[in-house]
Amino acid sequence: MSSKFNLNCVDCPRLANFLSELRKQYPKYHNLPVAPFGDAKASFLIVGLAPGLHGANATGRPFTGDYAGELLYATLHKYGFSNQPMQIERGRTDANDKLKLLNCRISNAVKCLPPQNKVTTFEINTCNHYLAKELKDMPKNSIVLALGGVAHKAILKAMDYTQSAFKFSHNARYELSHNLVMYNSYHCSRYNTNTKRLTPVMFENVFADIKSELDA
């Protein structure tokens, strides 16, 4: 099995069938696996859960076109990880806004949109070899940020750790093998920000710590 990103991957039947149906309903959407975005040699990798229906699944770029992306890309720009603060307007179905990441890359634990935004253990495990390669290819002394518990567990699996090796906790920092450091953050979803489980200040604090460590 190749671990190079495959735009035509159909290894998860439920997800492949779901995307096939969505091509009829939303013919202008991407409706395929979503490739990681950013420099393949970046020292900072952000891992989300999976594409959103009207976000990455529509635009073909992680966190582009939905609410979660607004906070993420604004924060990336504030801390020097992107060339501009705003992504394209929500609801548009392209990603031609000239946004570029700087020493940063964004990916997902599962590369395809799941029904009701809920992935299965089978899908996480099946897709994990892509994430494993991304982590393996990172330079030494790199940092990976897990947005949410699913991404946290996917990273542990990709690094051959047990699921109980490190507990998910907001702004936690863990030193992994191969000189890789993992940070945790609550996912920047609308639900988490609306309920104040995650505030912009909490989110920015994680990026401030990561920026300081990378600069050092």
Backbone hydrogen bonds in HBPLUS format (Angstrom, degrees):
<---DONOR---> <-ACCEPTOR-->    atom                        ^
c    i                          cat <-CA-CA->   ^        H-A-AA   ^      H-
h    n   atom  resd res      DA  || num        DHA   H-A  angle D-A-AA Bond
n    s   type  num  typ     dist DA aas  dist angle  dist       angle   num
A0009-CYS N   A0006-ASN O   3.13 MM   3  5.28 159.3  2.18 117.5 115.7     1
A0016-ALA N   A0012-CYS O   2.93 MM   4  6.10 166.6  1.94 162.8 167.2     2
A0017-ASN N   A0013-PRO O   2.92 MM   4  5.98 161.8  1.95 150.7 155.0     3
A0018-PHE N   A0014-ARG O   3.05 MM   4  6.16 151.5  2.13 139.4 147.6     4
A0019-LEU N   A0015-LEU O   2.96 MM   4  6.19 163.5  1.99 153.8 157.1     5
A0020-SER N   A0016-ALA O   3.04 MM   4  6.19 148.6  2.14 139.8 148.8     6
A0021-GLU N   A0017-ASN O   3.09 MM   4  6.37 152.4  2.17 146.1 151.8     7
A0022-LEU N   A0018-PHE O   3.02 MM   4  6.30 151.5  2.10 145.1 153.6     8
A0023-ARG N   A0019-LEU O   3.05 MM   4  6.29 136.2  2.25 143.6 153.5     9
A0024-LYS N   A0021-GLU O   3.13 MM   3  5.55 142.8  2.27 105.9 115.6    10
A0025-GLN N   A0021-GLU O   3.38 MM   4  6.77 150.8  2.47 140.2 148.2    11
A0026-TYR N   A0022-LEU O   2.62 MM   4  5.60 166.5  1.64 158.2 161.7    12
A0029-TYR N   A0026-TYR O   3.04 MM   3  5.53 163.5  2.07 118.6 123.9    13
A0030-HIS N   A0057-ASN O   3.06 MM  27  5.55 120.9  2.42 129.9 146.2    14
A0030-HIS N   A0058-ALA O   3.16 MM  28  4.93 134.9  2.37  99.4 112.2    15
A0031-ASN N   A0057-ASN O   3.04 MM  26  5.46 157.9  2.09 153.4 156.8    16
A0034-VAL N   A0111-LYS O   2.82 MM  77  5.30 166.5  1.84 144.3 146.7    17
A0037-PHE N   A0106-ILE O   2.86 MM  69  5.19 159.0  1.90 150.0 156.5    18
A0106-ILE N   A0037-PHE O   2.76 MM  69  5.19 159.4  1.80 151.0 158.1    19
A0042-ALA N   A0039-ASP O   3.11 MM   3  5.18 160.6  2.15 114.4 114.0    20
A0143-ILE N   A0043-SER O   2.80 MM 100  6.16 163.2  1.83 157.6 161.3    21
A0105-ARG N   A0044-PHE O   2.90 MM  61  6.32 135.0  2.11 155.0 167.2    22
A0045-LEU N   A0143-ILE O   2.93 MM  98  6.40 159.0  1.98 154.5 161.3    23
A0145-LEU N   A0045-LEU O   2.78 MM 100  6.23 158.2  1.82 158.9 166.3    24
A0046-ILE N   A0105-ARG O   2.83 MM  59  6.22 162.7  1.86 159.7 165.2    25
A0107-SER N   A0046-ILE O   2.84 MM  61  6.16 160.8  1.87 167.8 174.4    26
A0047-VAL N   A0145-LEU O   2.84 MM  98  6.07 169.0  1.85 174.5 171.6    27
A0147-LEU N   A0047-VAL O   2.93 MM 100  6.00 172.9  1.93 166.7 164.8    28
A0048-GLY N   A0107-SER O   2.95 MM  59  6.29 166.3  1.97 138.3 140.7    29
A0109-ALA N   A0048-GLY O   2.93 MM  61  6.12 154.2  2.00 135.7 140.1    30
A0110-VAL N   A0049-LEU O   3.01 MM  61  6.24 152.1  2.09 155.4 164.4    31
A0055-GLY N   A0052-GLY O   3.26 MM   3  4.84 151.5  2.35  94.0 102.0    32
A0057-ASN N   A0052-GLY O   2.98 MM   5  5.73 155.8  2.04 157.9 163.0    33
A0058-ALA N   A0055-GLY O   2.96 MM   3  5.36 135.2  2.17 107.0 119.6    34
A0059-THR N   A0055-GLY O   2.93 MM   4  6.19 162.5  1.96 156.3 162.0    35
A0060-GLY N   A0056-ALA O   2.67 MM   4  4.99 151.8  1.75 136.6 143.5    36
A0064-THR N   A0061-ARG O   3.15 MM   3  5.59 147.0  2.27 145.2 139.5    37
A0070-GLU N   A0067-TYR O   3.03 MM   3  5.32 132.0  2.27 104.3 116.9    38
A0072-LEU N   A0068-ALA O   3.14 MM   4  6.34 165.9  2.16 148.9 153.3    39
A0073-TYR N   A0069-GLY O   2.84 MM   4  5.78 173.2  1.84 152.2 154.1    40
A0074-ALA N   A0070-GLU O   3.16 MM   4  6.08 152.7  2.24 137.2 145.1    41
A0075-THR N   A0071-LEU O   3.03 MM   4  6.10 155.2  2.09 145.3 151.8    42
A0076-LEU N   A0072-LEU O   2.88 MM   4  6.15 156.1  1.94 151.0 158.5    43
A0077-HIS N   A0073-TYR O   3.04 MM   4  6.18 158.3  2.09 142.5 147.5    44
A0078-LYS N   A0074-ALA O   3.06 MM   4  6.27 157.3  2.12 142.4 148.7    45
A0079-TYR N   A0075-THR O   3.17 MM   4  6.41 146.4  2.29 147.4 154.6    46
A0081-PHE N   A0076-LEU O   2.70 MM   5  4.81 159.1  1.75 157.0 149.9    47
A0080-GLY N   A0077-HIS O   3.09 MM   3  5.06 167.7  2.10 109.7 111.0    48
A0102-LEU N   A0081-PHE O   2.74 MM  21  4.66 165.6  1.76 120.1 122.0    49
A0083-ASN N   A0100-LYS O   2.99 MM  17  5.61 146.2  2.10 155.0 163.3    50
A0092-ARG N   A0089-GLU O   3.26 MM   3  6.07 165.8  2.28 141.3 143.2    51
A0117-ASN N   A0114-PRO O   3.12 MM   3  5.08 146.8  2.23 132.2 125.0    52
A0118-LYS N   A0115-PRO O   3.16 MM   3  6.14 167.7  2.18 129.3 130.8    53
A0124-ILE N   A0120-THR O   3.03 MM   4  6.38 158.5  2.08 153.2 159.0    54
A0125-ASN N   A0121-THR O   2.93 MM   4  6.10 166.0  1.95 153.3 157.3    55
A0126-THR N   A0122-PHE O   2.82 MM   4  5.93 156.6  1.87 147.9 155.1    56
A0127-CYS N   A0123-GLU O   3.06 MM   4  6.04 155.1  2.12 142.7 148.2    57
A0128-ASN N   A0125-ASN O   3.31 MM   3  5.08 147.1  2.43  93.9 103.3    58
A0130-TYR N   A0127-CYS O   3.19 MM   3  6.02 149.9  2.28 123.0 129.1    59
A0132-ALA N   A0128-ASN O   2.89 MM   4  6.15 157.6  1.94 154.6 161.9    60
A0133-LYS N   A0129-HIS O   3.17 MM   4  6.29 152.4  2.25 137.7 143.0    61
A0134-GLU N   A0130-TYR O   3.11 MM   4  6.43 156.6  2.17 145.6 152.2    62
A0135-LEU N   A0131-LEU O   2.96 MM   4  6.23 161.3  1.99 156.8 160.5    63
A0136-LYS N   A0132-ALA O   2.95 MM   4  6.09 157.4  2.00 144.4 151.3    64
A0137-ASP N   A0133-LYS O   2.96 MM   4  6.06 149.2  2.06 149.1 155.8    65
A0138-MET N   A0135-LEU O   3.24 MM   3  5.40 161.0  2.28 105.4 111.2    66
A0141-ASN N   A0179-ASN O   3.05 MM  38  4.96 123.7  2.38 121.8 137.5    67
A0181-VAL N   A0142-SER O   3.07 MM  39  6.41 165.7  2.09 152.6 156.9    68
A0144-VAL N   A0181-VAL O   2.86 MM  37  6.29 158.9  1.90 161.2 168.4    69
A0183-TYR N   A0144-VAL O   2.91 MM  39  6.32 157.4  1.96 153.2 160.6    70
A0146-ALA N   A0183-TYR O   2.91 MM  37  6.25 168.5  1.92 156.6 156.3    71
A0185-SER N   A0146-ALA O   2.98 MM  39  6.22 142.8  2.12 174.9 165.8    72
A0148-GLY N   A0185-SER O   2.82 MM  37  6.04 141.2  1.97 170.3 173.9    73
A0152-HIS N   A0148-GLY O   3.09 MM   4  6.31 156.2  2.15 146.8 154.2    74
A0153-LYS N   A0149-GLY O   2.98 MM   4  6.20 161.0  2.02 149.1 152.5    75
A0154-ALA N   A0150-VAL O   2.92 MM   4  6.13 152.5  2.00 146.7 155.1    76
A0155-ILE N   A0151-ALA O   2.95 MM   4  6.16 153.5  2.02 150.8 156.7    77
A0156-LEU N   A0152-HIS O   3.13 MM   4  6.44 158.7  2.17 145.9 151.6    78
A0157-LYS N   A0153-LYS O   2.95 MM   4  6.20 159.2  1.99 148.4 153.9    79
A0158-ALA N   A0154-ALA O   2.92 MM   4  6.11 160.1  1.96 145.2 151.1    80
A0159-MET N   A0155-ILE O   2.97 MM   4  6.16 134.8  2.18 143.3 155.2    81
A0159-MET N   A0156-LEU O   3.19 MM   3  5.12 131.0  2.44  92.6 105.7    82
A0161-TYR N   A0156-LEU O   2.81 MM   5  4.97 169.4  1.82 154.7 151.0    83
A0160-ASP N   A0157-LYS O   3.00 MM   3  5.01 163.6  2.03 108.9 112.1    84
A0165-ALA N   A0162-THR O   3.09 MM   3  5.28 166.8  2.11 112.6 115.5    85
A0172-ALA N   A0169-SER O   2.99 MM   3  5.36 148.6  2.09 142.1 135.9    86
A0171-ASN N   A0184-ASN O   2.77 MM  13  5.05 146.7  1.88 127.9 132.3    87
A0184-ASN N   A0172-ALA O   3.05 MM  12  5.30 137.9  2.24 145.6 149.8    88
A0174-TYR N   A0182-MET O   2.78 MM   8  5.13 157.9  1.83 151.3 158.7    89
A0182-MET N   A0174-TYR O   2.77 MM   8  5.13 165.7  1.79 156.1 160.7    90
A0176-LEU N   A0180-LEU O   2.67 MM   4  5.16 157.6  1.72 166.8 174.5    91
A0180-LEU N   A0177-SER O   3.28 MM   3  5.92 145.6  2.41 114.7 121.4    92
A0193-THR N   A0189-SER O   3.07 MM   4  6.34 159.5  2.12 153.0 158.7    93
A0194-ASN N   A0190-ARG O   2.77 MM   4  5.80 158.5  1.81 153.3 159.8    94
A0195-THR N   A0191-TYR O   3.02 MM   4  6.09 154.4  2.09 148.8 154.7    95
A0197-ARG N   A0192-ASN O   2.96 MM   5  5.07 122.1  2.30 152.3 162.5    96
A0198-LEU N   A0192-ASN O   3.07 MM   6  5.42 157.8  2.12 129.0 126.2    97
A0196-LYS N   A0193-THR O   3.23 MM   3  4.91 153.7  2.30  94.5 102.1    98
A0203-PHE N   A0199-THR O   2.98 MM   4  6.27 160.9  2.02 157.8 163.3    99
A0204-GLU N   A0200-PRO O   2.83 MM   4  6.00 162.3  1.86 150.5 155.6   100
A0205-ASN N   A0201-VAL O   2.93 MM   4  6.08 148.6  2.03 147.1 155.0   101
A0206-VAL N   A0203-PHE O   3.21 MM   3  5.53 129.8  2.47 102.9 114.4   102
A0207-PHE N   A0203-PHE O   3.44 MM   4  6.87 158.5  2.49 146.2 151.1   103
A0208-ALA N   A0204-GLU O   2.82 MM   4  6.06 149.9  1.91 153.0 162.3   104
A0209-ASP N   A0205-ASN O   3.12 MM   4  6.29 156.1  2.18 142.5 147.5   105
A0210-ILE N   A0206-VAL O   3.03 MM   4  6.31 158.7  2.07 147.6 153.8   106
A0211-LYS N   A0207-PHE O   2.83 MM   4  5.92 162.9  1.86 147.4 152.3   107
A0212-SER N   A0208-ALA O   3.02 MM   4  6.16 161.0  2.06 144.7 149.8   108
A0213-GLU N   A0209-ASP O   3.03 MM   4  6.25 156.7  2.08 146.2 152.3   109
A0214-LEU N   A0210-ILE O   2.92 MM   4  6.15 161.9  1.95 154.8 159.6   110
A0215-ASP N   A0211-LYS O   2.92 MM   4  6.05 160.1  1.96 151.0 156.8   111
A0216-ALA N   A0212-SER O   3.02 MM   4  6.14 141.6  2.17 138.2 148.2   112
